[in-house]
Amino acid sequence: MRFPTQFRTVVAAAALVLGASIFSAPAFADDVLVFAAASLKNALDDAIADYQKTGGAKVNASYASSSALAKQLDSGAPADIFISADQDWMNDVQKNDKIQTATRKDLLGNVLVLIEPADSTAKVEIKQGFPLAKLLGDGHLAMGDPDAVPAGKYGKAALQKLGVWDSVESKVARAEDVHAALAFVSRKEAPFGIVYQTDAAADKGVKVAAPFPADTYPPIIYPIALTASSKNPDATKFLAYLHSDKAKPFFEKQGFAVLK
């Protein structure tokens, strides 16, 4: 279906930013380059700043949807560490021998929520068969592309489990990543969206309409691993830092569950 001009404009802009993000090279060859899911930006930026402040090597991060980053790794893009927002895309790069399998661990957990603009007065109770299509009216449901973006895949799974996917599928605005879906709602270009709890907490332009019941979607897990091509010893040090108690507060501050 065709979306309003503002939707197409935002998506096009996101695509340009995505391309710039993925192909941006570190300033020096010895810098650590992390490919990370877009939903990690606030927390990981803070962790990187702390790591560098305390004497760690320079770290650069490229943020995009896990699907885009995995495809870039499969195509030979240089990176030292990959953090995916779901297991499927990490499985994909592992299958293609693009990570050091022994270094793969589950780093973080998250929660899926339905969001609305901060000044919305709509009342929503998420339960079996809830009237999401009616709530949307002529508007769209902003979410990551459910065919590729982890947040969109989780969202589709939840809506299918609740028996409402078929009624809203034609109203879905498929965003390039979870941050683009968040922007649609924050800018009031969509009355509702599906994002992670951590994203909702980071944008004052939205509020949580309701959390999705945990039994309606697979556990949201962020696995992390060194890439197969990385020979940078500083990448191993930064990976250890991300698993340490020093990094934990930066993730918890944004609402992530730190997995041990």
N, C-alpha and C positions, 0 to 999 in steps of 0.2 A: 504494500500500500504506500501511497505518497504521504509524507508528513509535511506540516506547515514549514514555510521557509526557515523560520528560526531553528527548527529541529535540524534541517539539512545543513544550515550554516554552522551550528555547534558541532555536529558530527564531522563536518569537513575540517573545521578548525582543530578538533581533537585528533583527527588523522594526521594533520601536519605536525602537531606537537608530538604525537606518537613517533612519527618518523624521525624527528629531530632528537627525541629522547633516546631511541634505540641506537642510532648511529653516531651519537656524540661520543667522541673518544676521550679517554683520560688525558690530562695535561702532560703527563710523563708516563713512559712505558712501565715504570715500576709501581704506579698507582694501582690500587685495588679497584676493580670494576664489579659492581653488584647489579645483577638484573633482578628487579623486585616487583612484585605485584603492586598495582597502583594504590591499593588500600593501605599499604604500609608506609606511605610517604612521610606523614607527620612523625610517626614513631621512629622510623629508621633514620630520618634526617637528624633527629635529636640524639639518637645513639651514635651516629657518625660524628657529630660535633663533639660529643663527650669523649669518644675514642681518640680523636685527633688532639683535643685539648690536653689530654693526659699523655701525649707523646707517641700515639699510634701513627702509623703510616697514613698517607693521603688516601682517602676512599671516595670514589665517585659512584653514584647510583643512577641507574636508568629505570624509570617507572613506566609501566604500561600494563595491559592485561596479560595475565599469565600465558594465554594462548599465543599472543603476539611474540612474547619473549621466548617461549619454547620454540616457536617456528624459526626465530632468528638464531637460536642456538643450534637447531638442527641444520641450518644453512651455513653454519661455521662462524657466526658472529663471535667476536672475542668477549669473554667475560670470565671472571674468576669464581663468582658465587651466584647461584640461582635460588631465589625464594619464590615459590609458587603459592597461589591462594587455594589450590586444591591438589589432591593426590594424582589426578588424571594426567595433568600436564607434566608433573615431575616423572610420572611413569613413562610418559612419551619420550622424554629426553633420555631417561635411563635405558629404555628399550633400544634407543639409537646410539647408545654408548657415549652420551654427551656429558655425563656426570661421573664423579668418582663415587661409586655406589657405597663404599664403606663409610663415606662421610655423610650420607643421607640420614637426617633425623627430622622428627616432627618438632617444629619450633613453637608454634602459636595456635590458639583456637579463637574462634569468633562466633558471633550470633547474627542471625538474619532478622531484619525488621522492615516493616512497611512505614514509609515516611510521607509526610505532607508538608506544605509550606508552613512556616512558623506561625503565621496568623490565621491558619485554617481553623474553622469551627466544626469540621466534620468529626463525627464520632464513629469509631470503627471497633468492632469486636471480631477478631479473626477466629472463625470456627468453621466446621464443615458446611460447605455451601454458602458461605457468607456473600452478600450481594455486592461484590467488588465491581462488576460491570455497571451496575446501577450507580454506585458511588462515583465512578469515572465519568459517567454521562457522556458528553461529546469529547472528553479529554483523553489523554493517553497515559499509559502506565510506563514509567521510565524504569528501565532495568538493563543490565548488561546483556549483550546478545546471548540468548539462552542456548545457542548452538555452539558457543565457544567460550565466552567469558564465565569464569567460575561463579561469580555472584548471580549471573543470569541463570546458570544451570541449577544452582541451589534454589533460586526463586521459582523456576519452572517446576522443579520437583515438588516444592511446597504447595504450589497452586494446583498441581495435578492431584496430590494427596488430599487436598481440601475439596476437590471436585469442581473447581472454578476456572481452570486453565482454558478450556474450550470457549468459555463465554468472554474471555478477555484477550485471547491470542491476537485477534485482529486490531486490538487497541495498543499493543505493545510498541513502544519506541525503543528500538534496539540500539543501545549505546555501545561505544567502542570499549569502554571500561566502566568500572563502578563509579569513578569520579565524574564521568560525563553524565551518568544517570543521576547522580546527586545534584549536578548543576542544573539539569532540567527542572527539578522540583524547587531548588533554591531560587531559581529565576522565575518561578511560577509559570513555567511553560508546560508543566504537567501537574495535575492535582495530587498524584500519588507516585511513589517509586519504591523499588526494592533495593536495599543496600545493606551493608554490614552495620552493626551497631556502632562500630568505631568511626565510620564515616559520618553517620548521623550526628554523633557527639562533636565532631570537628567543624560543623557548619551551622552557624547561628540562623541561617535562612530556612532551616528545616526543623521539624520535630518528629519524634517517633509517634506514629499513629497507633501502632500496636506491634509487639514482637510476634514473630511466627512461632508456634509451638515447636519445641525441639524435636518432636517425633515426626514432623512433616518433611524434614530434609536431612540429607546425610550430614554427619559431623563435619564442621568447617575446620579443616586442618591446613596449616601452612608448613609444608616440608621445606627444608633447606639442604643444600649440598654444594660442595666444590665442583666446578666443571672439570671435565676430562682434560681440557686443554690448558688449565691453569698450572703454571709452574712457579707462581709467585709465593714465596714463603710468608709474605705479609698477609696474603689471603687466608692462610691457615690460622694466623694469629687473630685476624679479625673475626673469623668464624668462631674461634674459641671465645672471643669477647662476647659475641651475640648469644652464646650459650651460658654466659656467666651471670652471676648475681648483679654485676655492674650494669648490664644492659636491661635487666628485668624491669626496673622502674619506668623506663621510657616506653615500654610496650604496655605495661599495666596502666599508665597514665592515660593512654588512648583507648583503654577498654579491652585490650587483648588478654586472653588467658595464656599465660606462659606455661608451656608443657615441659615437663622434665622426664 
